[in-house]
Amino acid sequence: MFEGCFTSFYHVSLDMDQPGMVVHDQLQPEWANIRFFCGGTPEAAIGEQRVTGAQFVGTGPSSLPCHFTIGPVRMWGIGFLPLGWTRFFGEDAGACANLVCDGAAHPAFARFAGLSDTLCDPEAGIEEQYAALVAAMARLMRPTRDDARIQRVHGALVASEHASVHDLADACAMSIRTLERVCMRYFGFSPKLLMRRQRFMRSLTSFMLHRGSRWTEAMDDHYHDQAQFTREFREFMTMNPSEYAALDHPILASFMEARARVWGSAAQTLDPPLDHS
């Protein structure tokens, strides 16, 4: 029923060694997410947009990192692939690109706000919360007329075999104009940027999963040289590769390692794995 809609349902319990401790991290560019926090709330920012004190945080598809600070917390997260955006959201993805917000207060995300009653309840068990989550998604999902087109475009992006937008359009059996319309409406960005983001994320994922490797070993084959990779790294992560490598990534590294265990390799969906344990 949900095939192709979600990158993940994931549950995180974060404990600290000492009272008042927090962690800082940067999530990579990703598809849209909704996250529910119990016991604490994050400070989060994507670009110039910030949110604090929200139990329910919504993020649109992003081409920038999400910087966040969080203390002890139990969290549920749900990642939406482009097909999932189509079936669960009423607004164009392009209108929500690089958005981070209080989900209960934003019209694109407010339909999920009722999940806070269960997912943010400290007395509710994980299985009860997971059942409520699945039931809500089944109730809210609606098919759309563009399902097949979205799946073709997403499959072609993940395959990473196409060097130009023209090649991608041919693989999807679409005109370039139609491809651009589908990408902006359901994926949030132009075809060219999506191809660049996918290439970058393959490189970043490879680096994160092979600690101690060099960026030159993790770089995707589609990069012409290291200078091009460095420019794109700075664009997508707002810092140089060396600056990023010097930082701790306690949350992102755990997500990526868990994804590798579940999928068996570095999956190319740009999000954490399906996991409700």
N, C-alpha and C positions, 0 to 999 in steps of 0.2 A: 504493500500500500504506500509506503514512504520511500520506495526505491528512487534514488537520484535526488531526493529533496534535502538531505542533511549531510553535513560533514561529520557531525558528532552530537551525541548527548553525553555530557561528561559531568562528573561530580568530584569536587575537590574539598578536602578537609585540610586546613592550614593551621598548624599549631606553632607556637613560639616558645623558645627556651626561657625567656624572661618577659615579665609584664611590660607592656608598652613598646615592644619590638615591632617593627614593620619590615616588609620587603619591598624593594623597588625592582621593576623589570620593564622591558619593552616587548610587546607582542608584535610580531611581523605583520605586514599587510595581509589581509585575510578577507573572506566573504563576510556577510552580515552575521551578527550574533545577538542573542539576548542572554543576559546573565543575571542571576538572582542571588543575593547575598544575605546570609543569616549570621548574626554575631558581630558584624562589622561591615563597613561600606568603604569602597575604594575612592581614592582621588585618581581620576583618569583624564587623559588629554590625547587628542589626535589633532595635530597642527595647532591652530589657535582655539579650538573648541575644547571646553573643559566641563566636567561634571563632578560634583562632590555630594556626599550624603545620601545618594540614591540607593535604595534596596534593589531596584530593578534598573539595570543599565542596558540600553540598546546601542548597537553600533551598526552603521551601514557598511557596505563593501568599501575597503580601504586600499589606498596606494601609499599610505604613510604608516609609521609605527604608532601603536597605542602605548603611551607611557603611563604607568600606574604605580600607586603605592597602596599597600593593603596590610592590615594586621591579621590577628587570628580570625578565621572565618570558615563557614561552610558555604560552598557555592555550587550552584547548578548552572551549566552553560549549554546552549544549543546553537550550533552553527548551521546556517542555511546556505546551501548551494544555490546557484542562479535559478534552477527549477523550483527550489523551495521558496525563494523570494517570490517567484511568479505565483505560486499557489497560496501563499500565506500573507502577502503584503499588497495593499491597494495602490501604493505610490510607485512611480518610476524609481529604479535603483539609482539612476544618475542624480536624482534630487536628494538622495540620502548618502551620497558618496563622501567618505571621510567624516561622517557624522558620529559623534558620541553624545548621548543624551540621557536624561531621566526618562526611561521608557514609558512610565505611567503618564507622563505629561506630553509626550510627542504623538501626534496622530498616526504616524506610521507604525508605532509599536504598542499603542495603548490597548489594542485588542488582546494582548497577552498579559495585561496587568493583573488579571484575576488569579494567575498562577502564583502570585506572591503569597496568597493566603496559605498555600500548602508548602511551597518551596522555601519560604522564609520563616516557617514555623519551627522553632527549635525542638518541639515535642514530636514532630512528624518523623517517621522512620524513612530510610532511603527507599525501600521498596514501595511504600505508600506514595512518596513523592514521585518516583519514577512512573507509577501507574497513573497518577494525576497528570503528569506531563504527556504521556502517550495518549491518554483520553482527550486531552485538550487539543493536541495536534490533529487527531482524527476528526474532531468536531469542527475545527477551523479550516481544514484543507479544502481547496476547491480546484478542480482541473481548469486549464485554460486552453485556448485554441493554439497557442504558440509552443506547447510542450515539446513537440517533435523538433522544431527549429532550435530551441534552447539546448536540447540534448545533443544535437548535431554540432553546434558551436562549441559547447563545453567539451565534448569528446575530442574535437579537433584541436582545441587549445591544450588539453592535457597530453595529447599525442606528441606535441612539440616537433612535428615534422615539417612545419611550414615556415619559410623564411620571410614571407611578405604578407601583407593584408590581402593582396590579390590572390596569392596561393591559398590563404585561409578561406576566402570567399568561394573559390572554386571547389575546395574540399567540402564546403557546406552546401554546395549547389545554390548559392545565393548571389545576387548582385552585391557590389561593394556597398551601395546605398542601403540595401536591406540589412546587410550584416551590421553596418554602423547603427541602424535603428534598433536592431535586436540587442546589440551589445550595450548601448546606452540605457535602454529601458529595463533590461533584466540583469545585466552584469555590472552596470554602474560606470563603465569607462569605455573609451573608444577601443576598437579592435587592436590598434597598434600598441596602446598602453597595456592592454591585457596580455598581449604576447610578450612584451618586455617584462611585465610583472611576473608572468609564469616562468620565464627564463631566469629571472633573478631569484625567485623563490626556490627553484630547483638547486641553485648554487648555495643559497643560505641553508637550506635543509641538509644538504650534503655536508657542509662545514659543521653544523651543529651536531650531527650524528656521528661524525668522525673526529672527536676531540683530539687536538694535537696536529691535525692536518693543516696544510697551508692553503691560503685562499686560491693559489694557482692550481692546486689539486682539486679544489671544490668547484671551480668555475665551470659553467656550462659550456659545451663545445660551440655554441652559437655566438659566443663573444669573440670579437676580432682580436682583442688583446686585453691586458690587465688594466690599461688606462680606461678603456670603455667600461669595464666592470666596475672600477672605482667610481667613475662618474655616476653610474646607475645606482650603485650602493648608496652614494651620498643623496641621491634623489629620493630613493625609497625608504631609507632608514635615517636620513638627516644627520649622518655622521660618516666618517671614513671607516673602512673595514678594520683597520688597526685599532681604532677607538672602540669599536663594537666588540672586538675580540678580547679587549682588556677588561670588559665589564662582566660582572656575574649575571647569570640568567637563571635564577632558581626556579621560576615558574615555567618559562618557555622551554628550557632544557628538559624538564620533567615531562611536559606535554609531548615533545618530539620523541623522546625515548619511549614513552608509552605508545605512541602511534606506531613506532617501528616494531614494537613487540606484537601489536595487534595485526598490522598489515603485512609484516614480514619484510618491509623495505620502506624507503622514504616515499610515502604516498604523495601524490601531486595535487591533493585537494586544498592545500594551503591552510589546513586547520587541524586541531587535535582529533584523536580517534574516537569512535563510538565506544563509550565506556560508562556504565552506571554503577560500578562497584566502588 
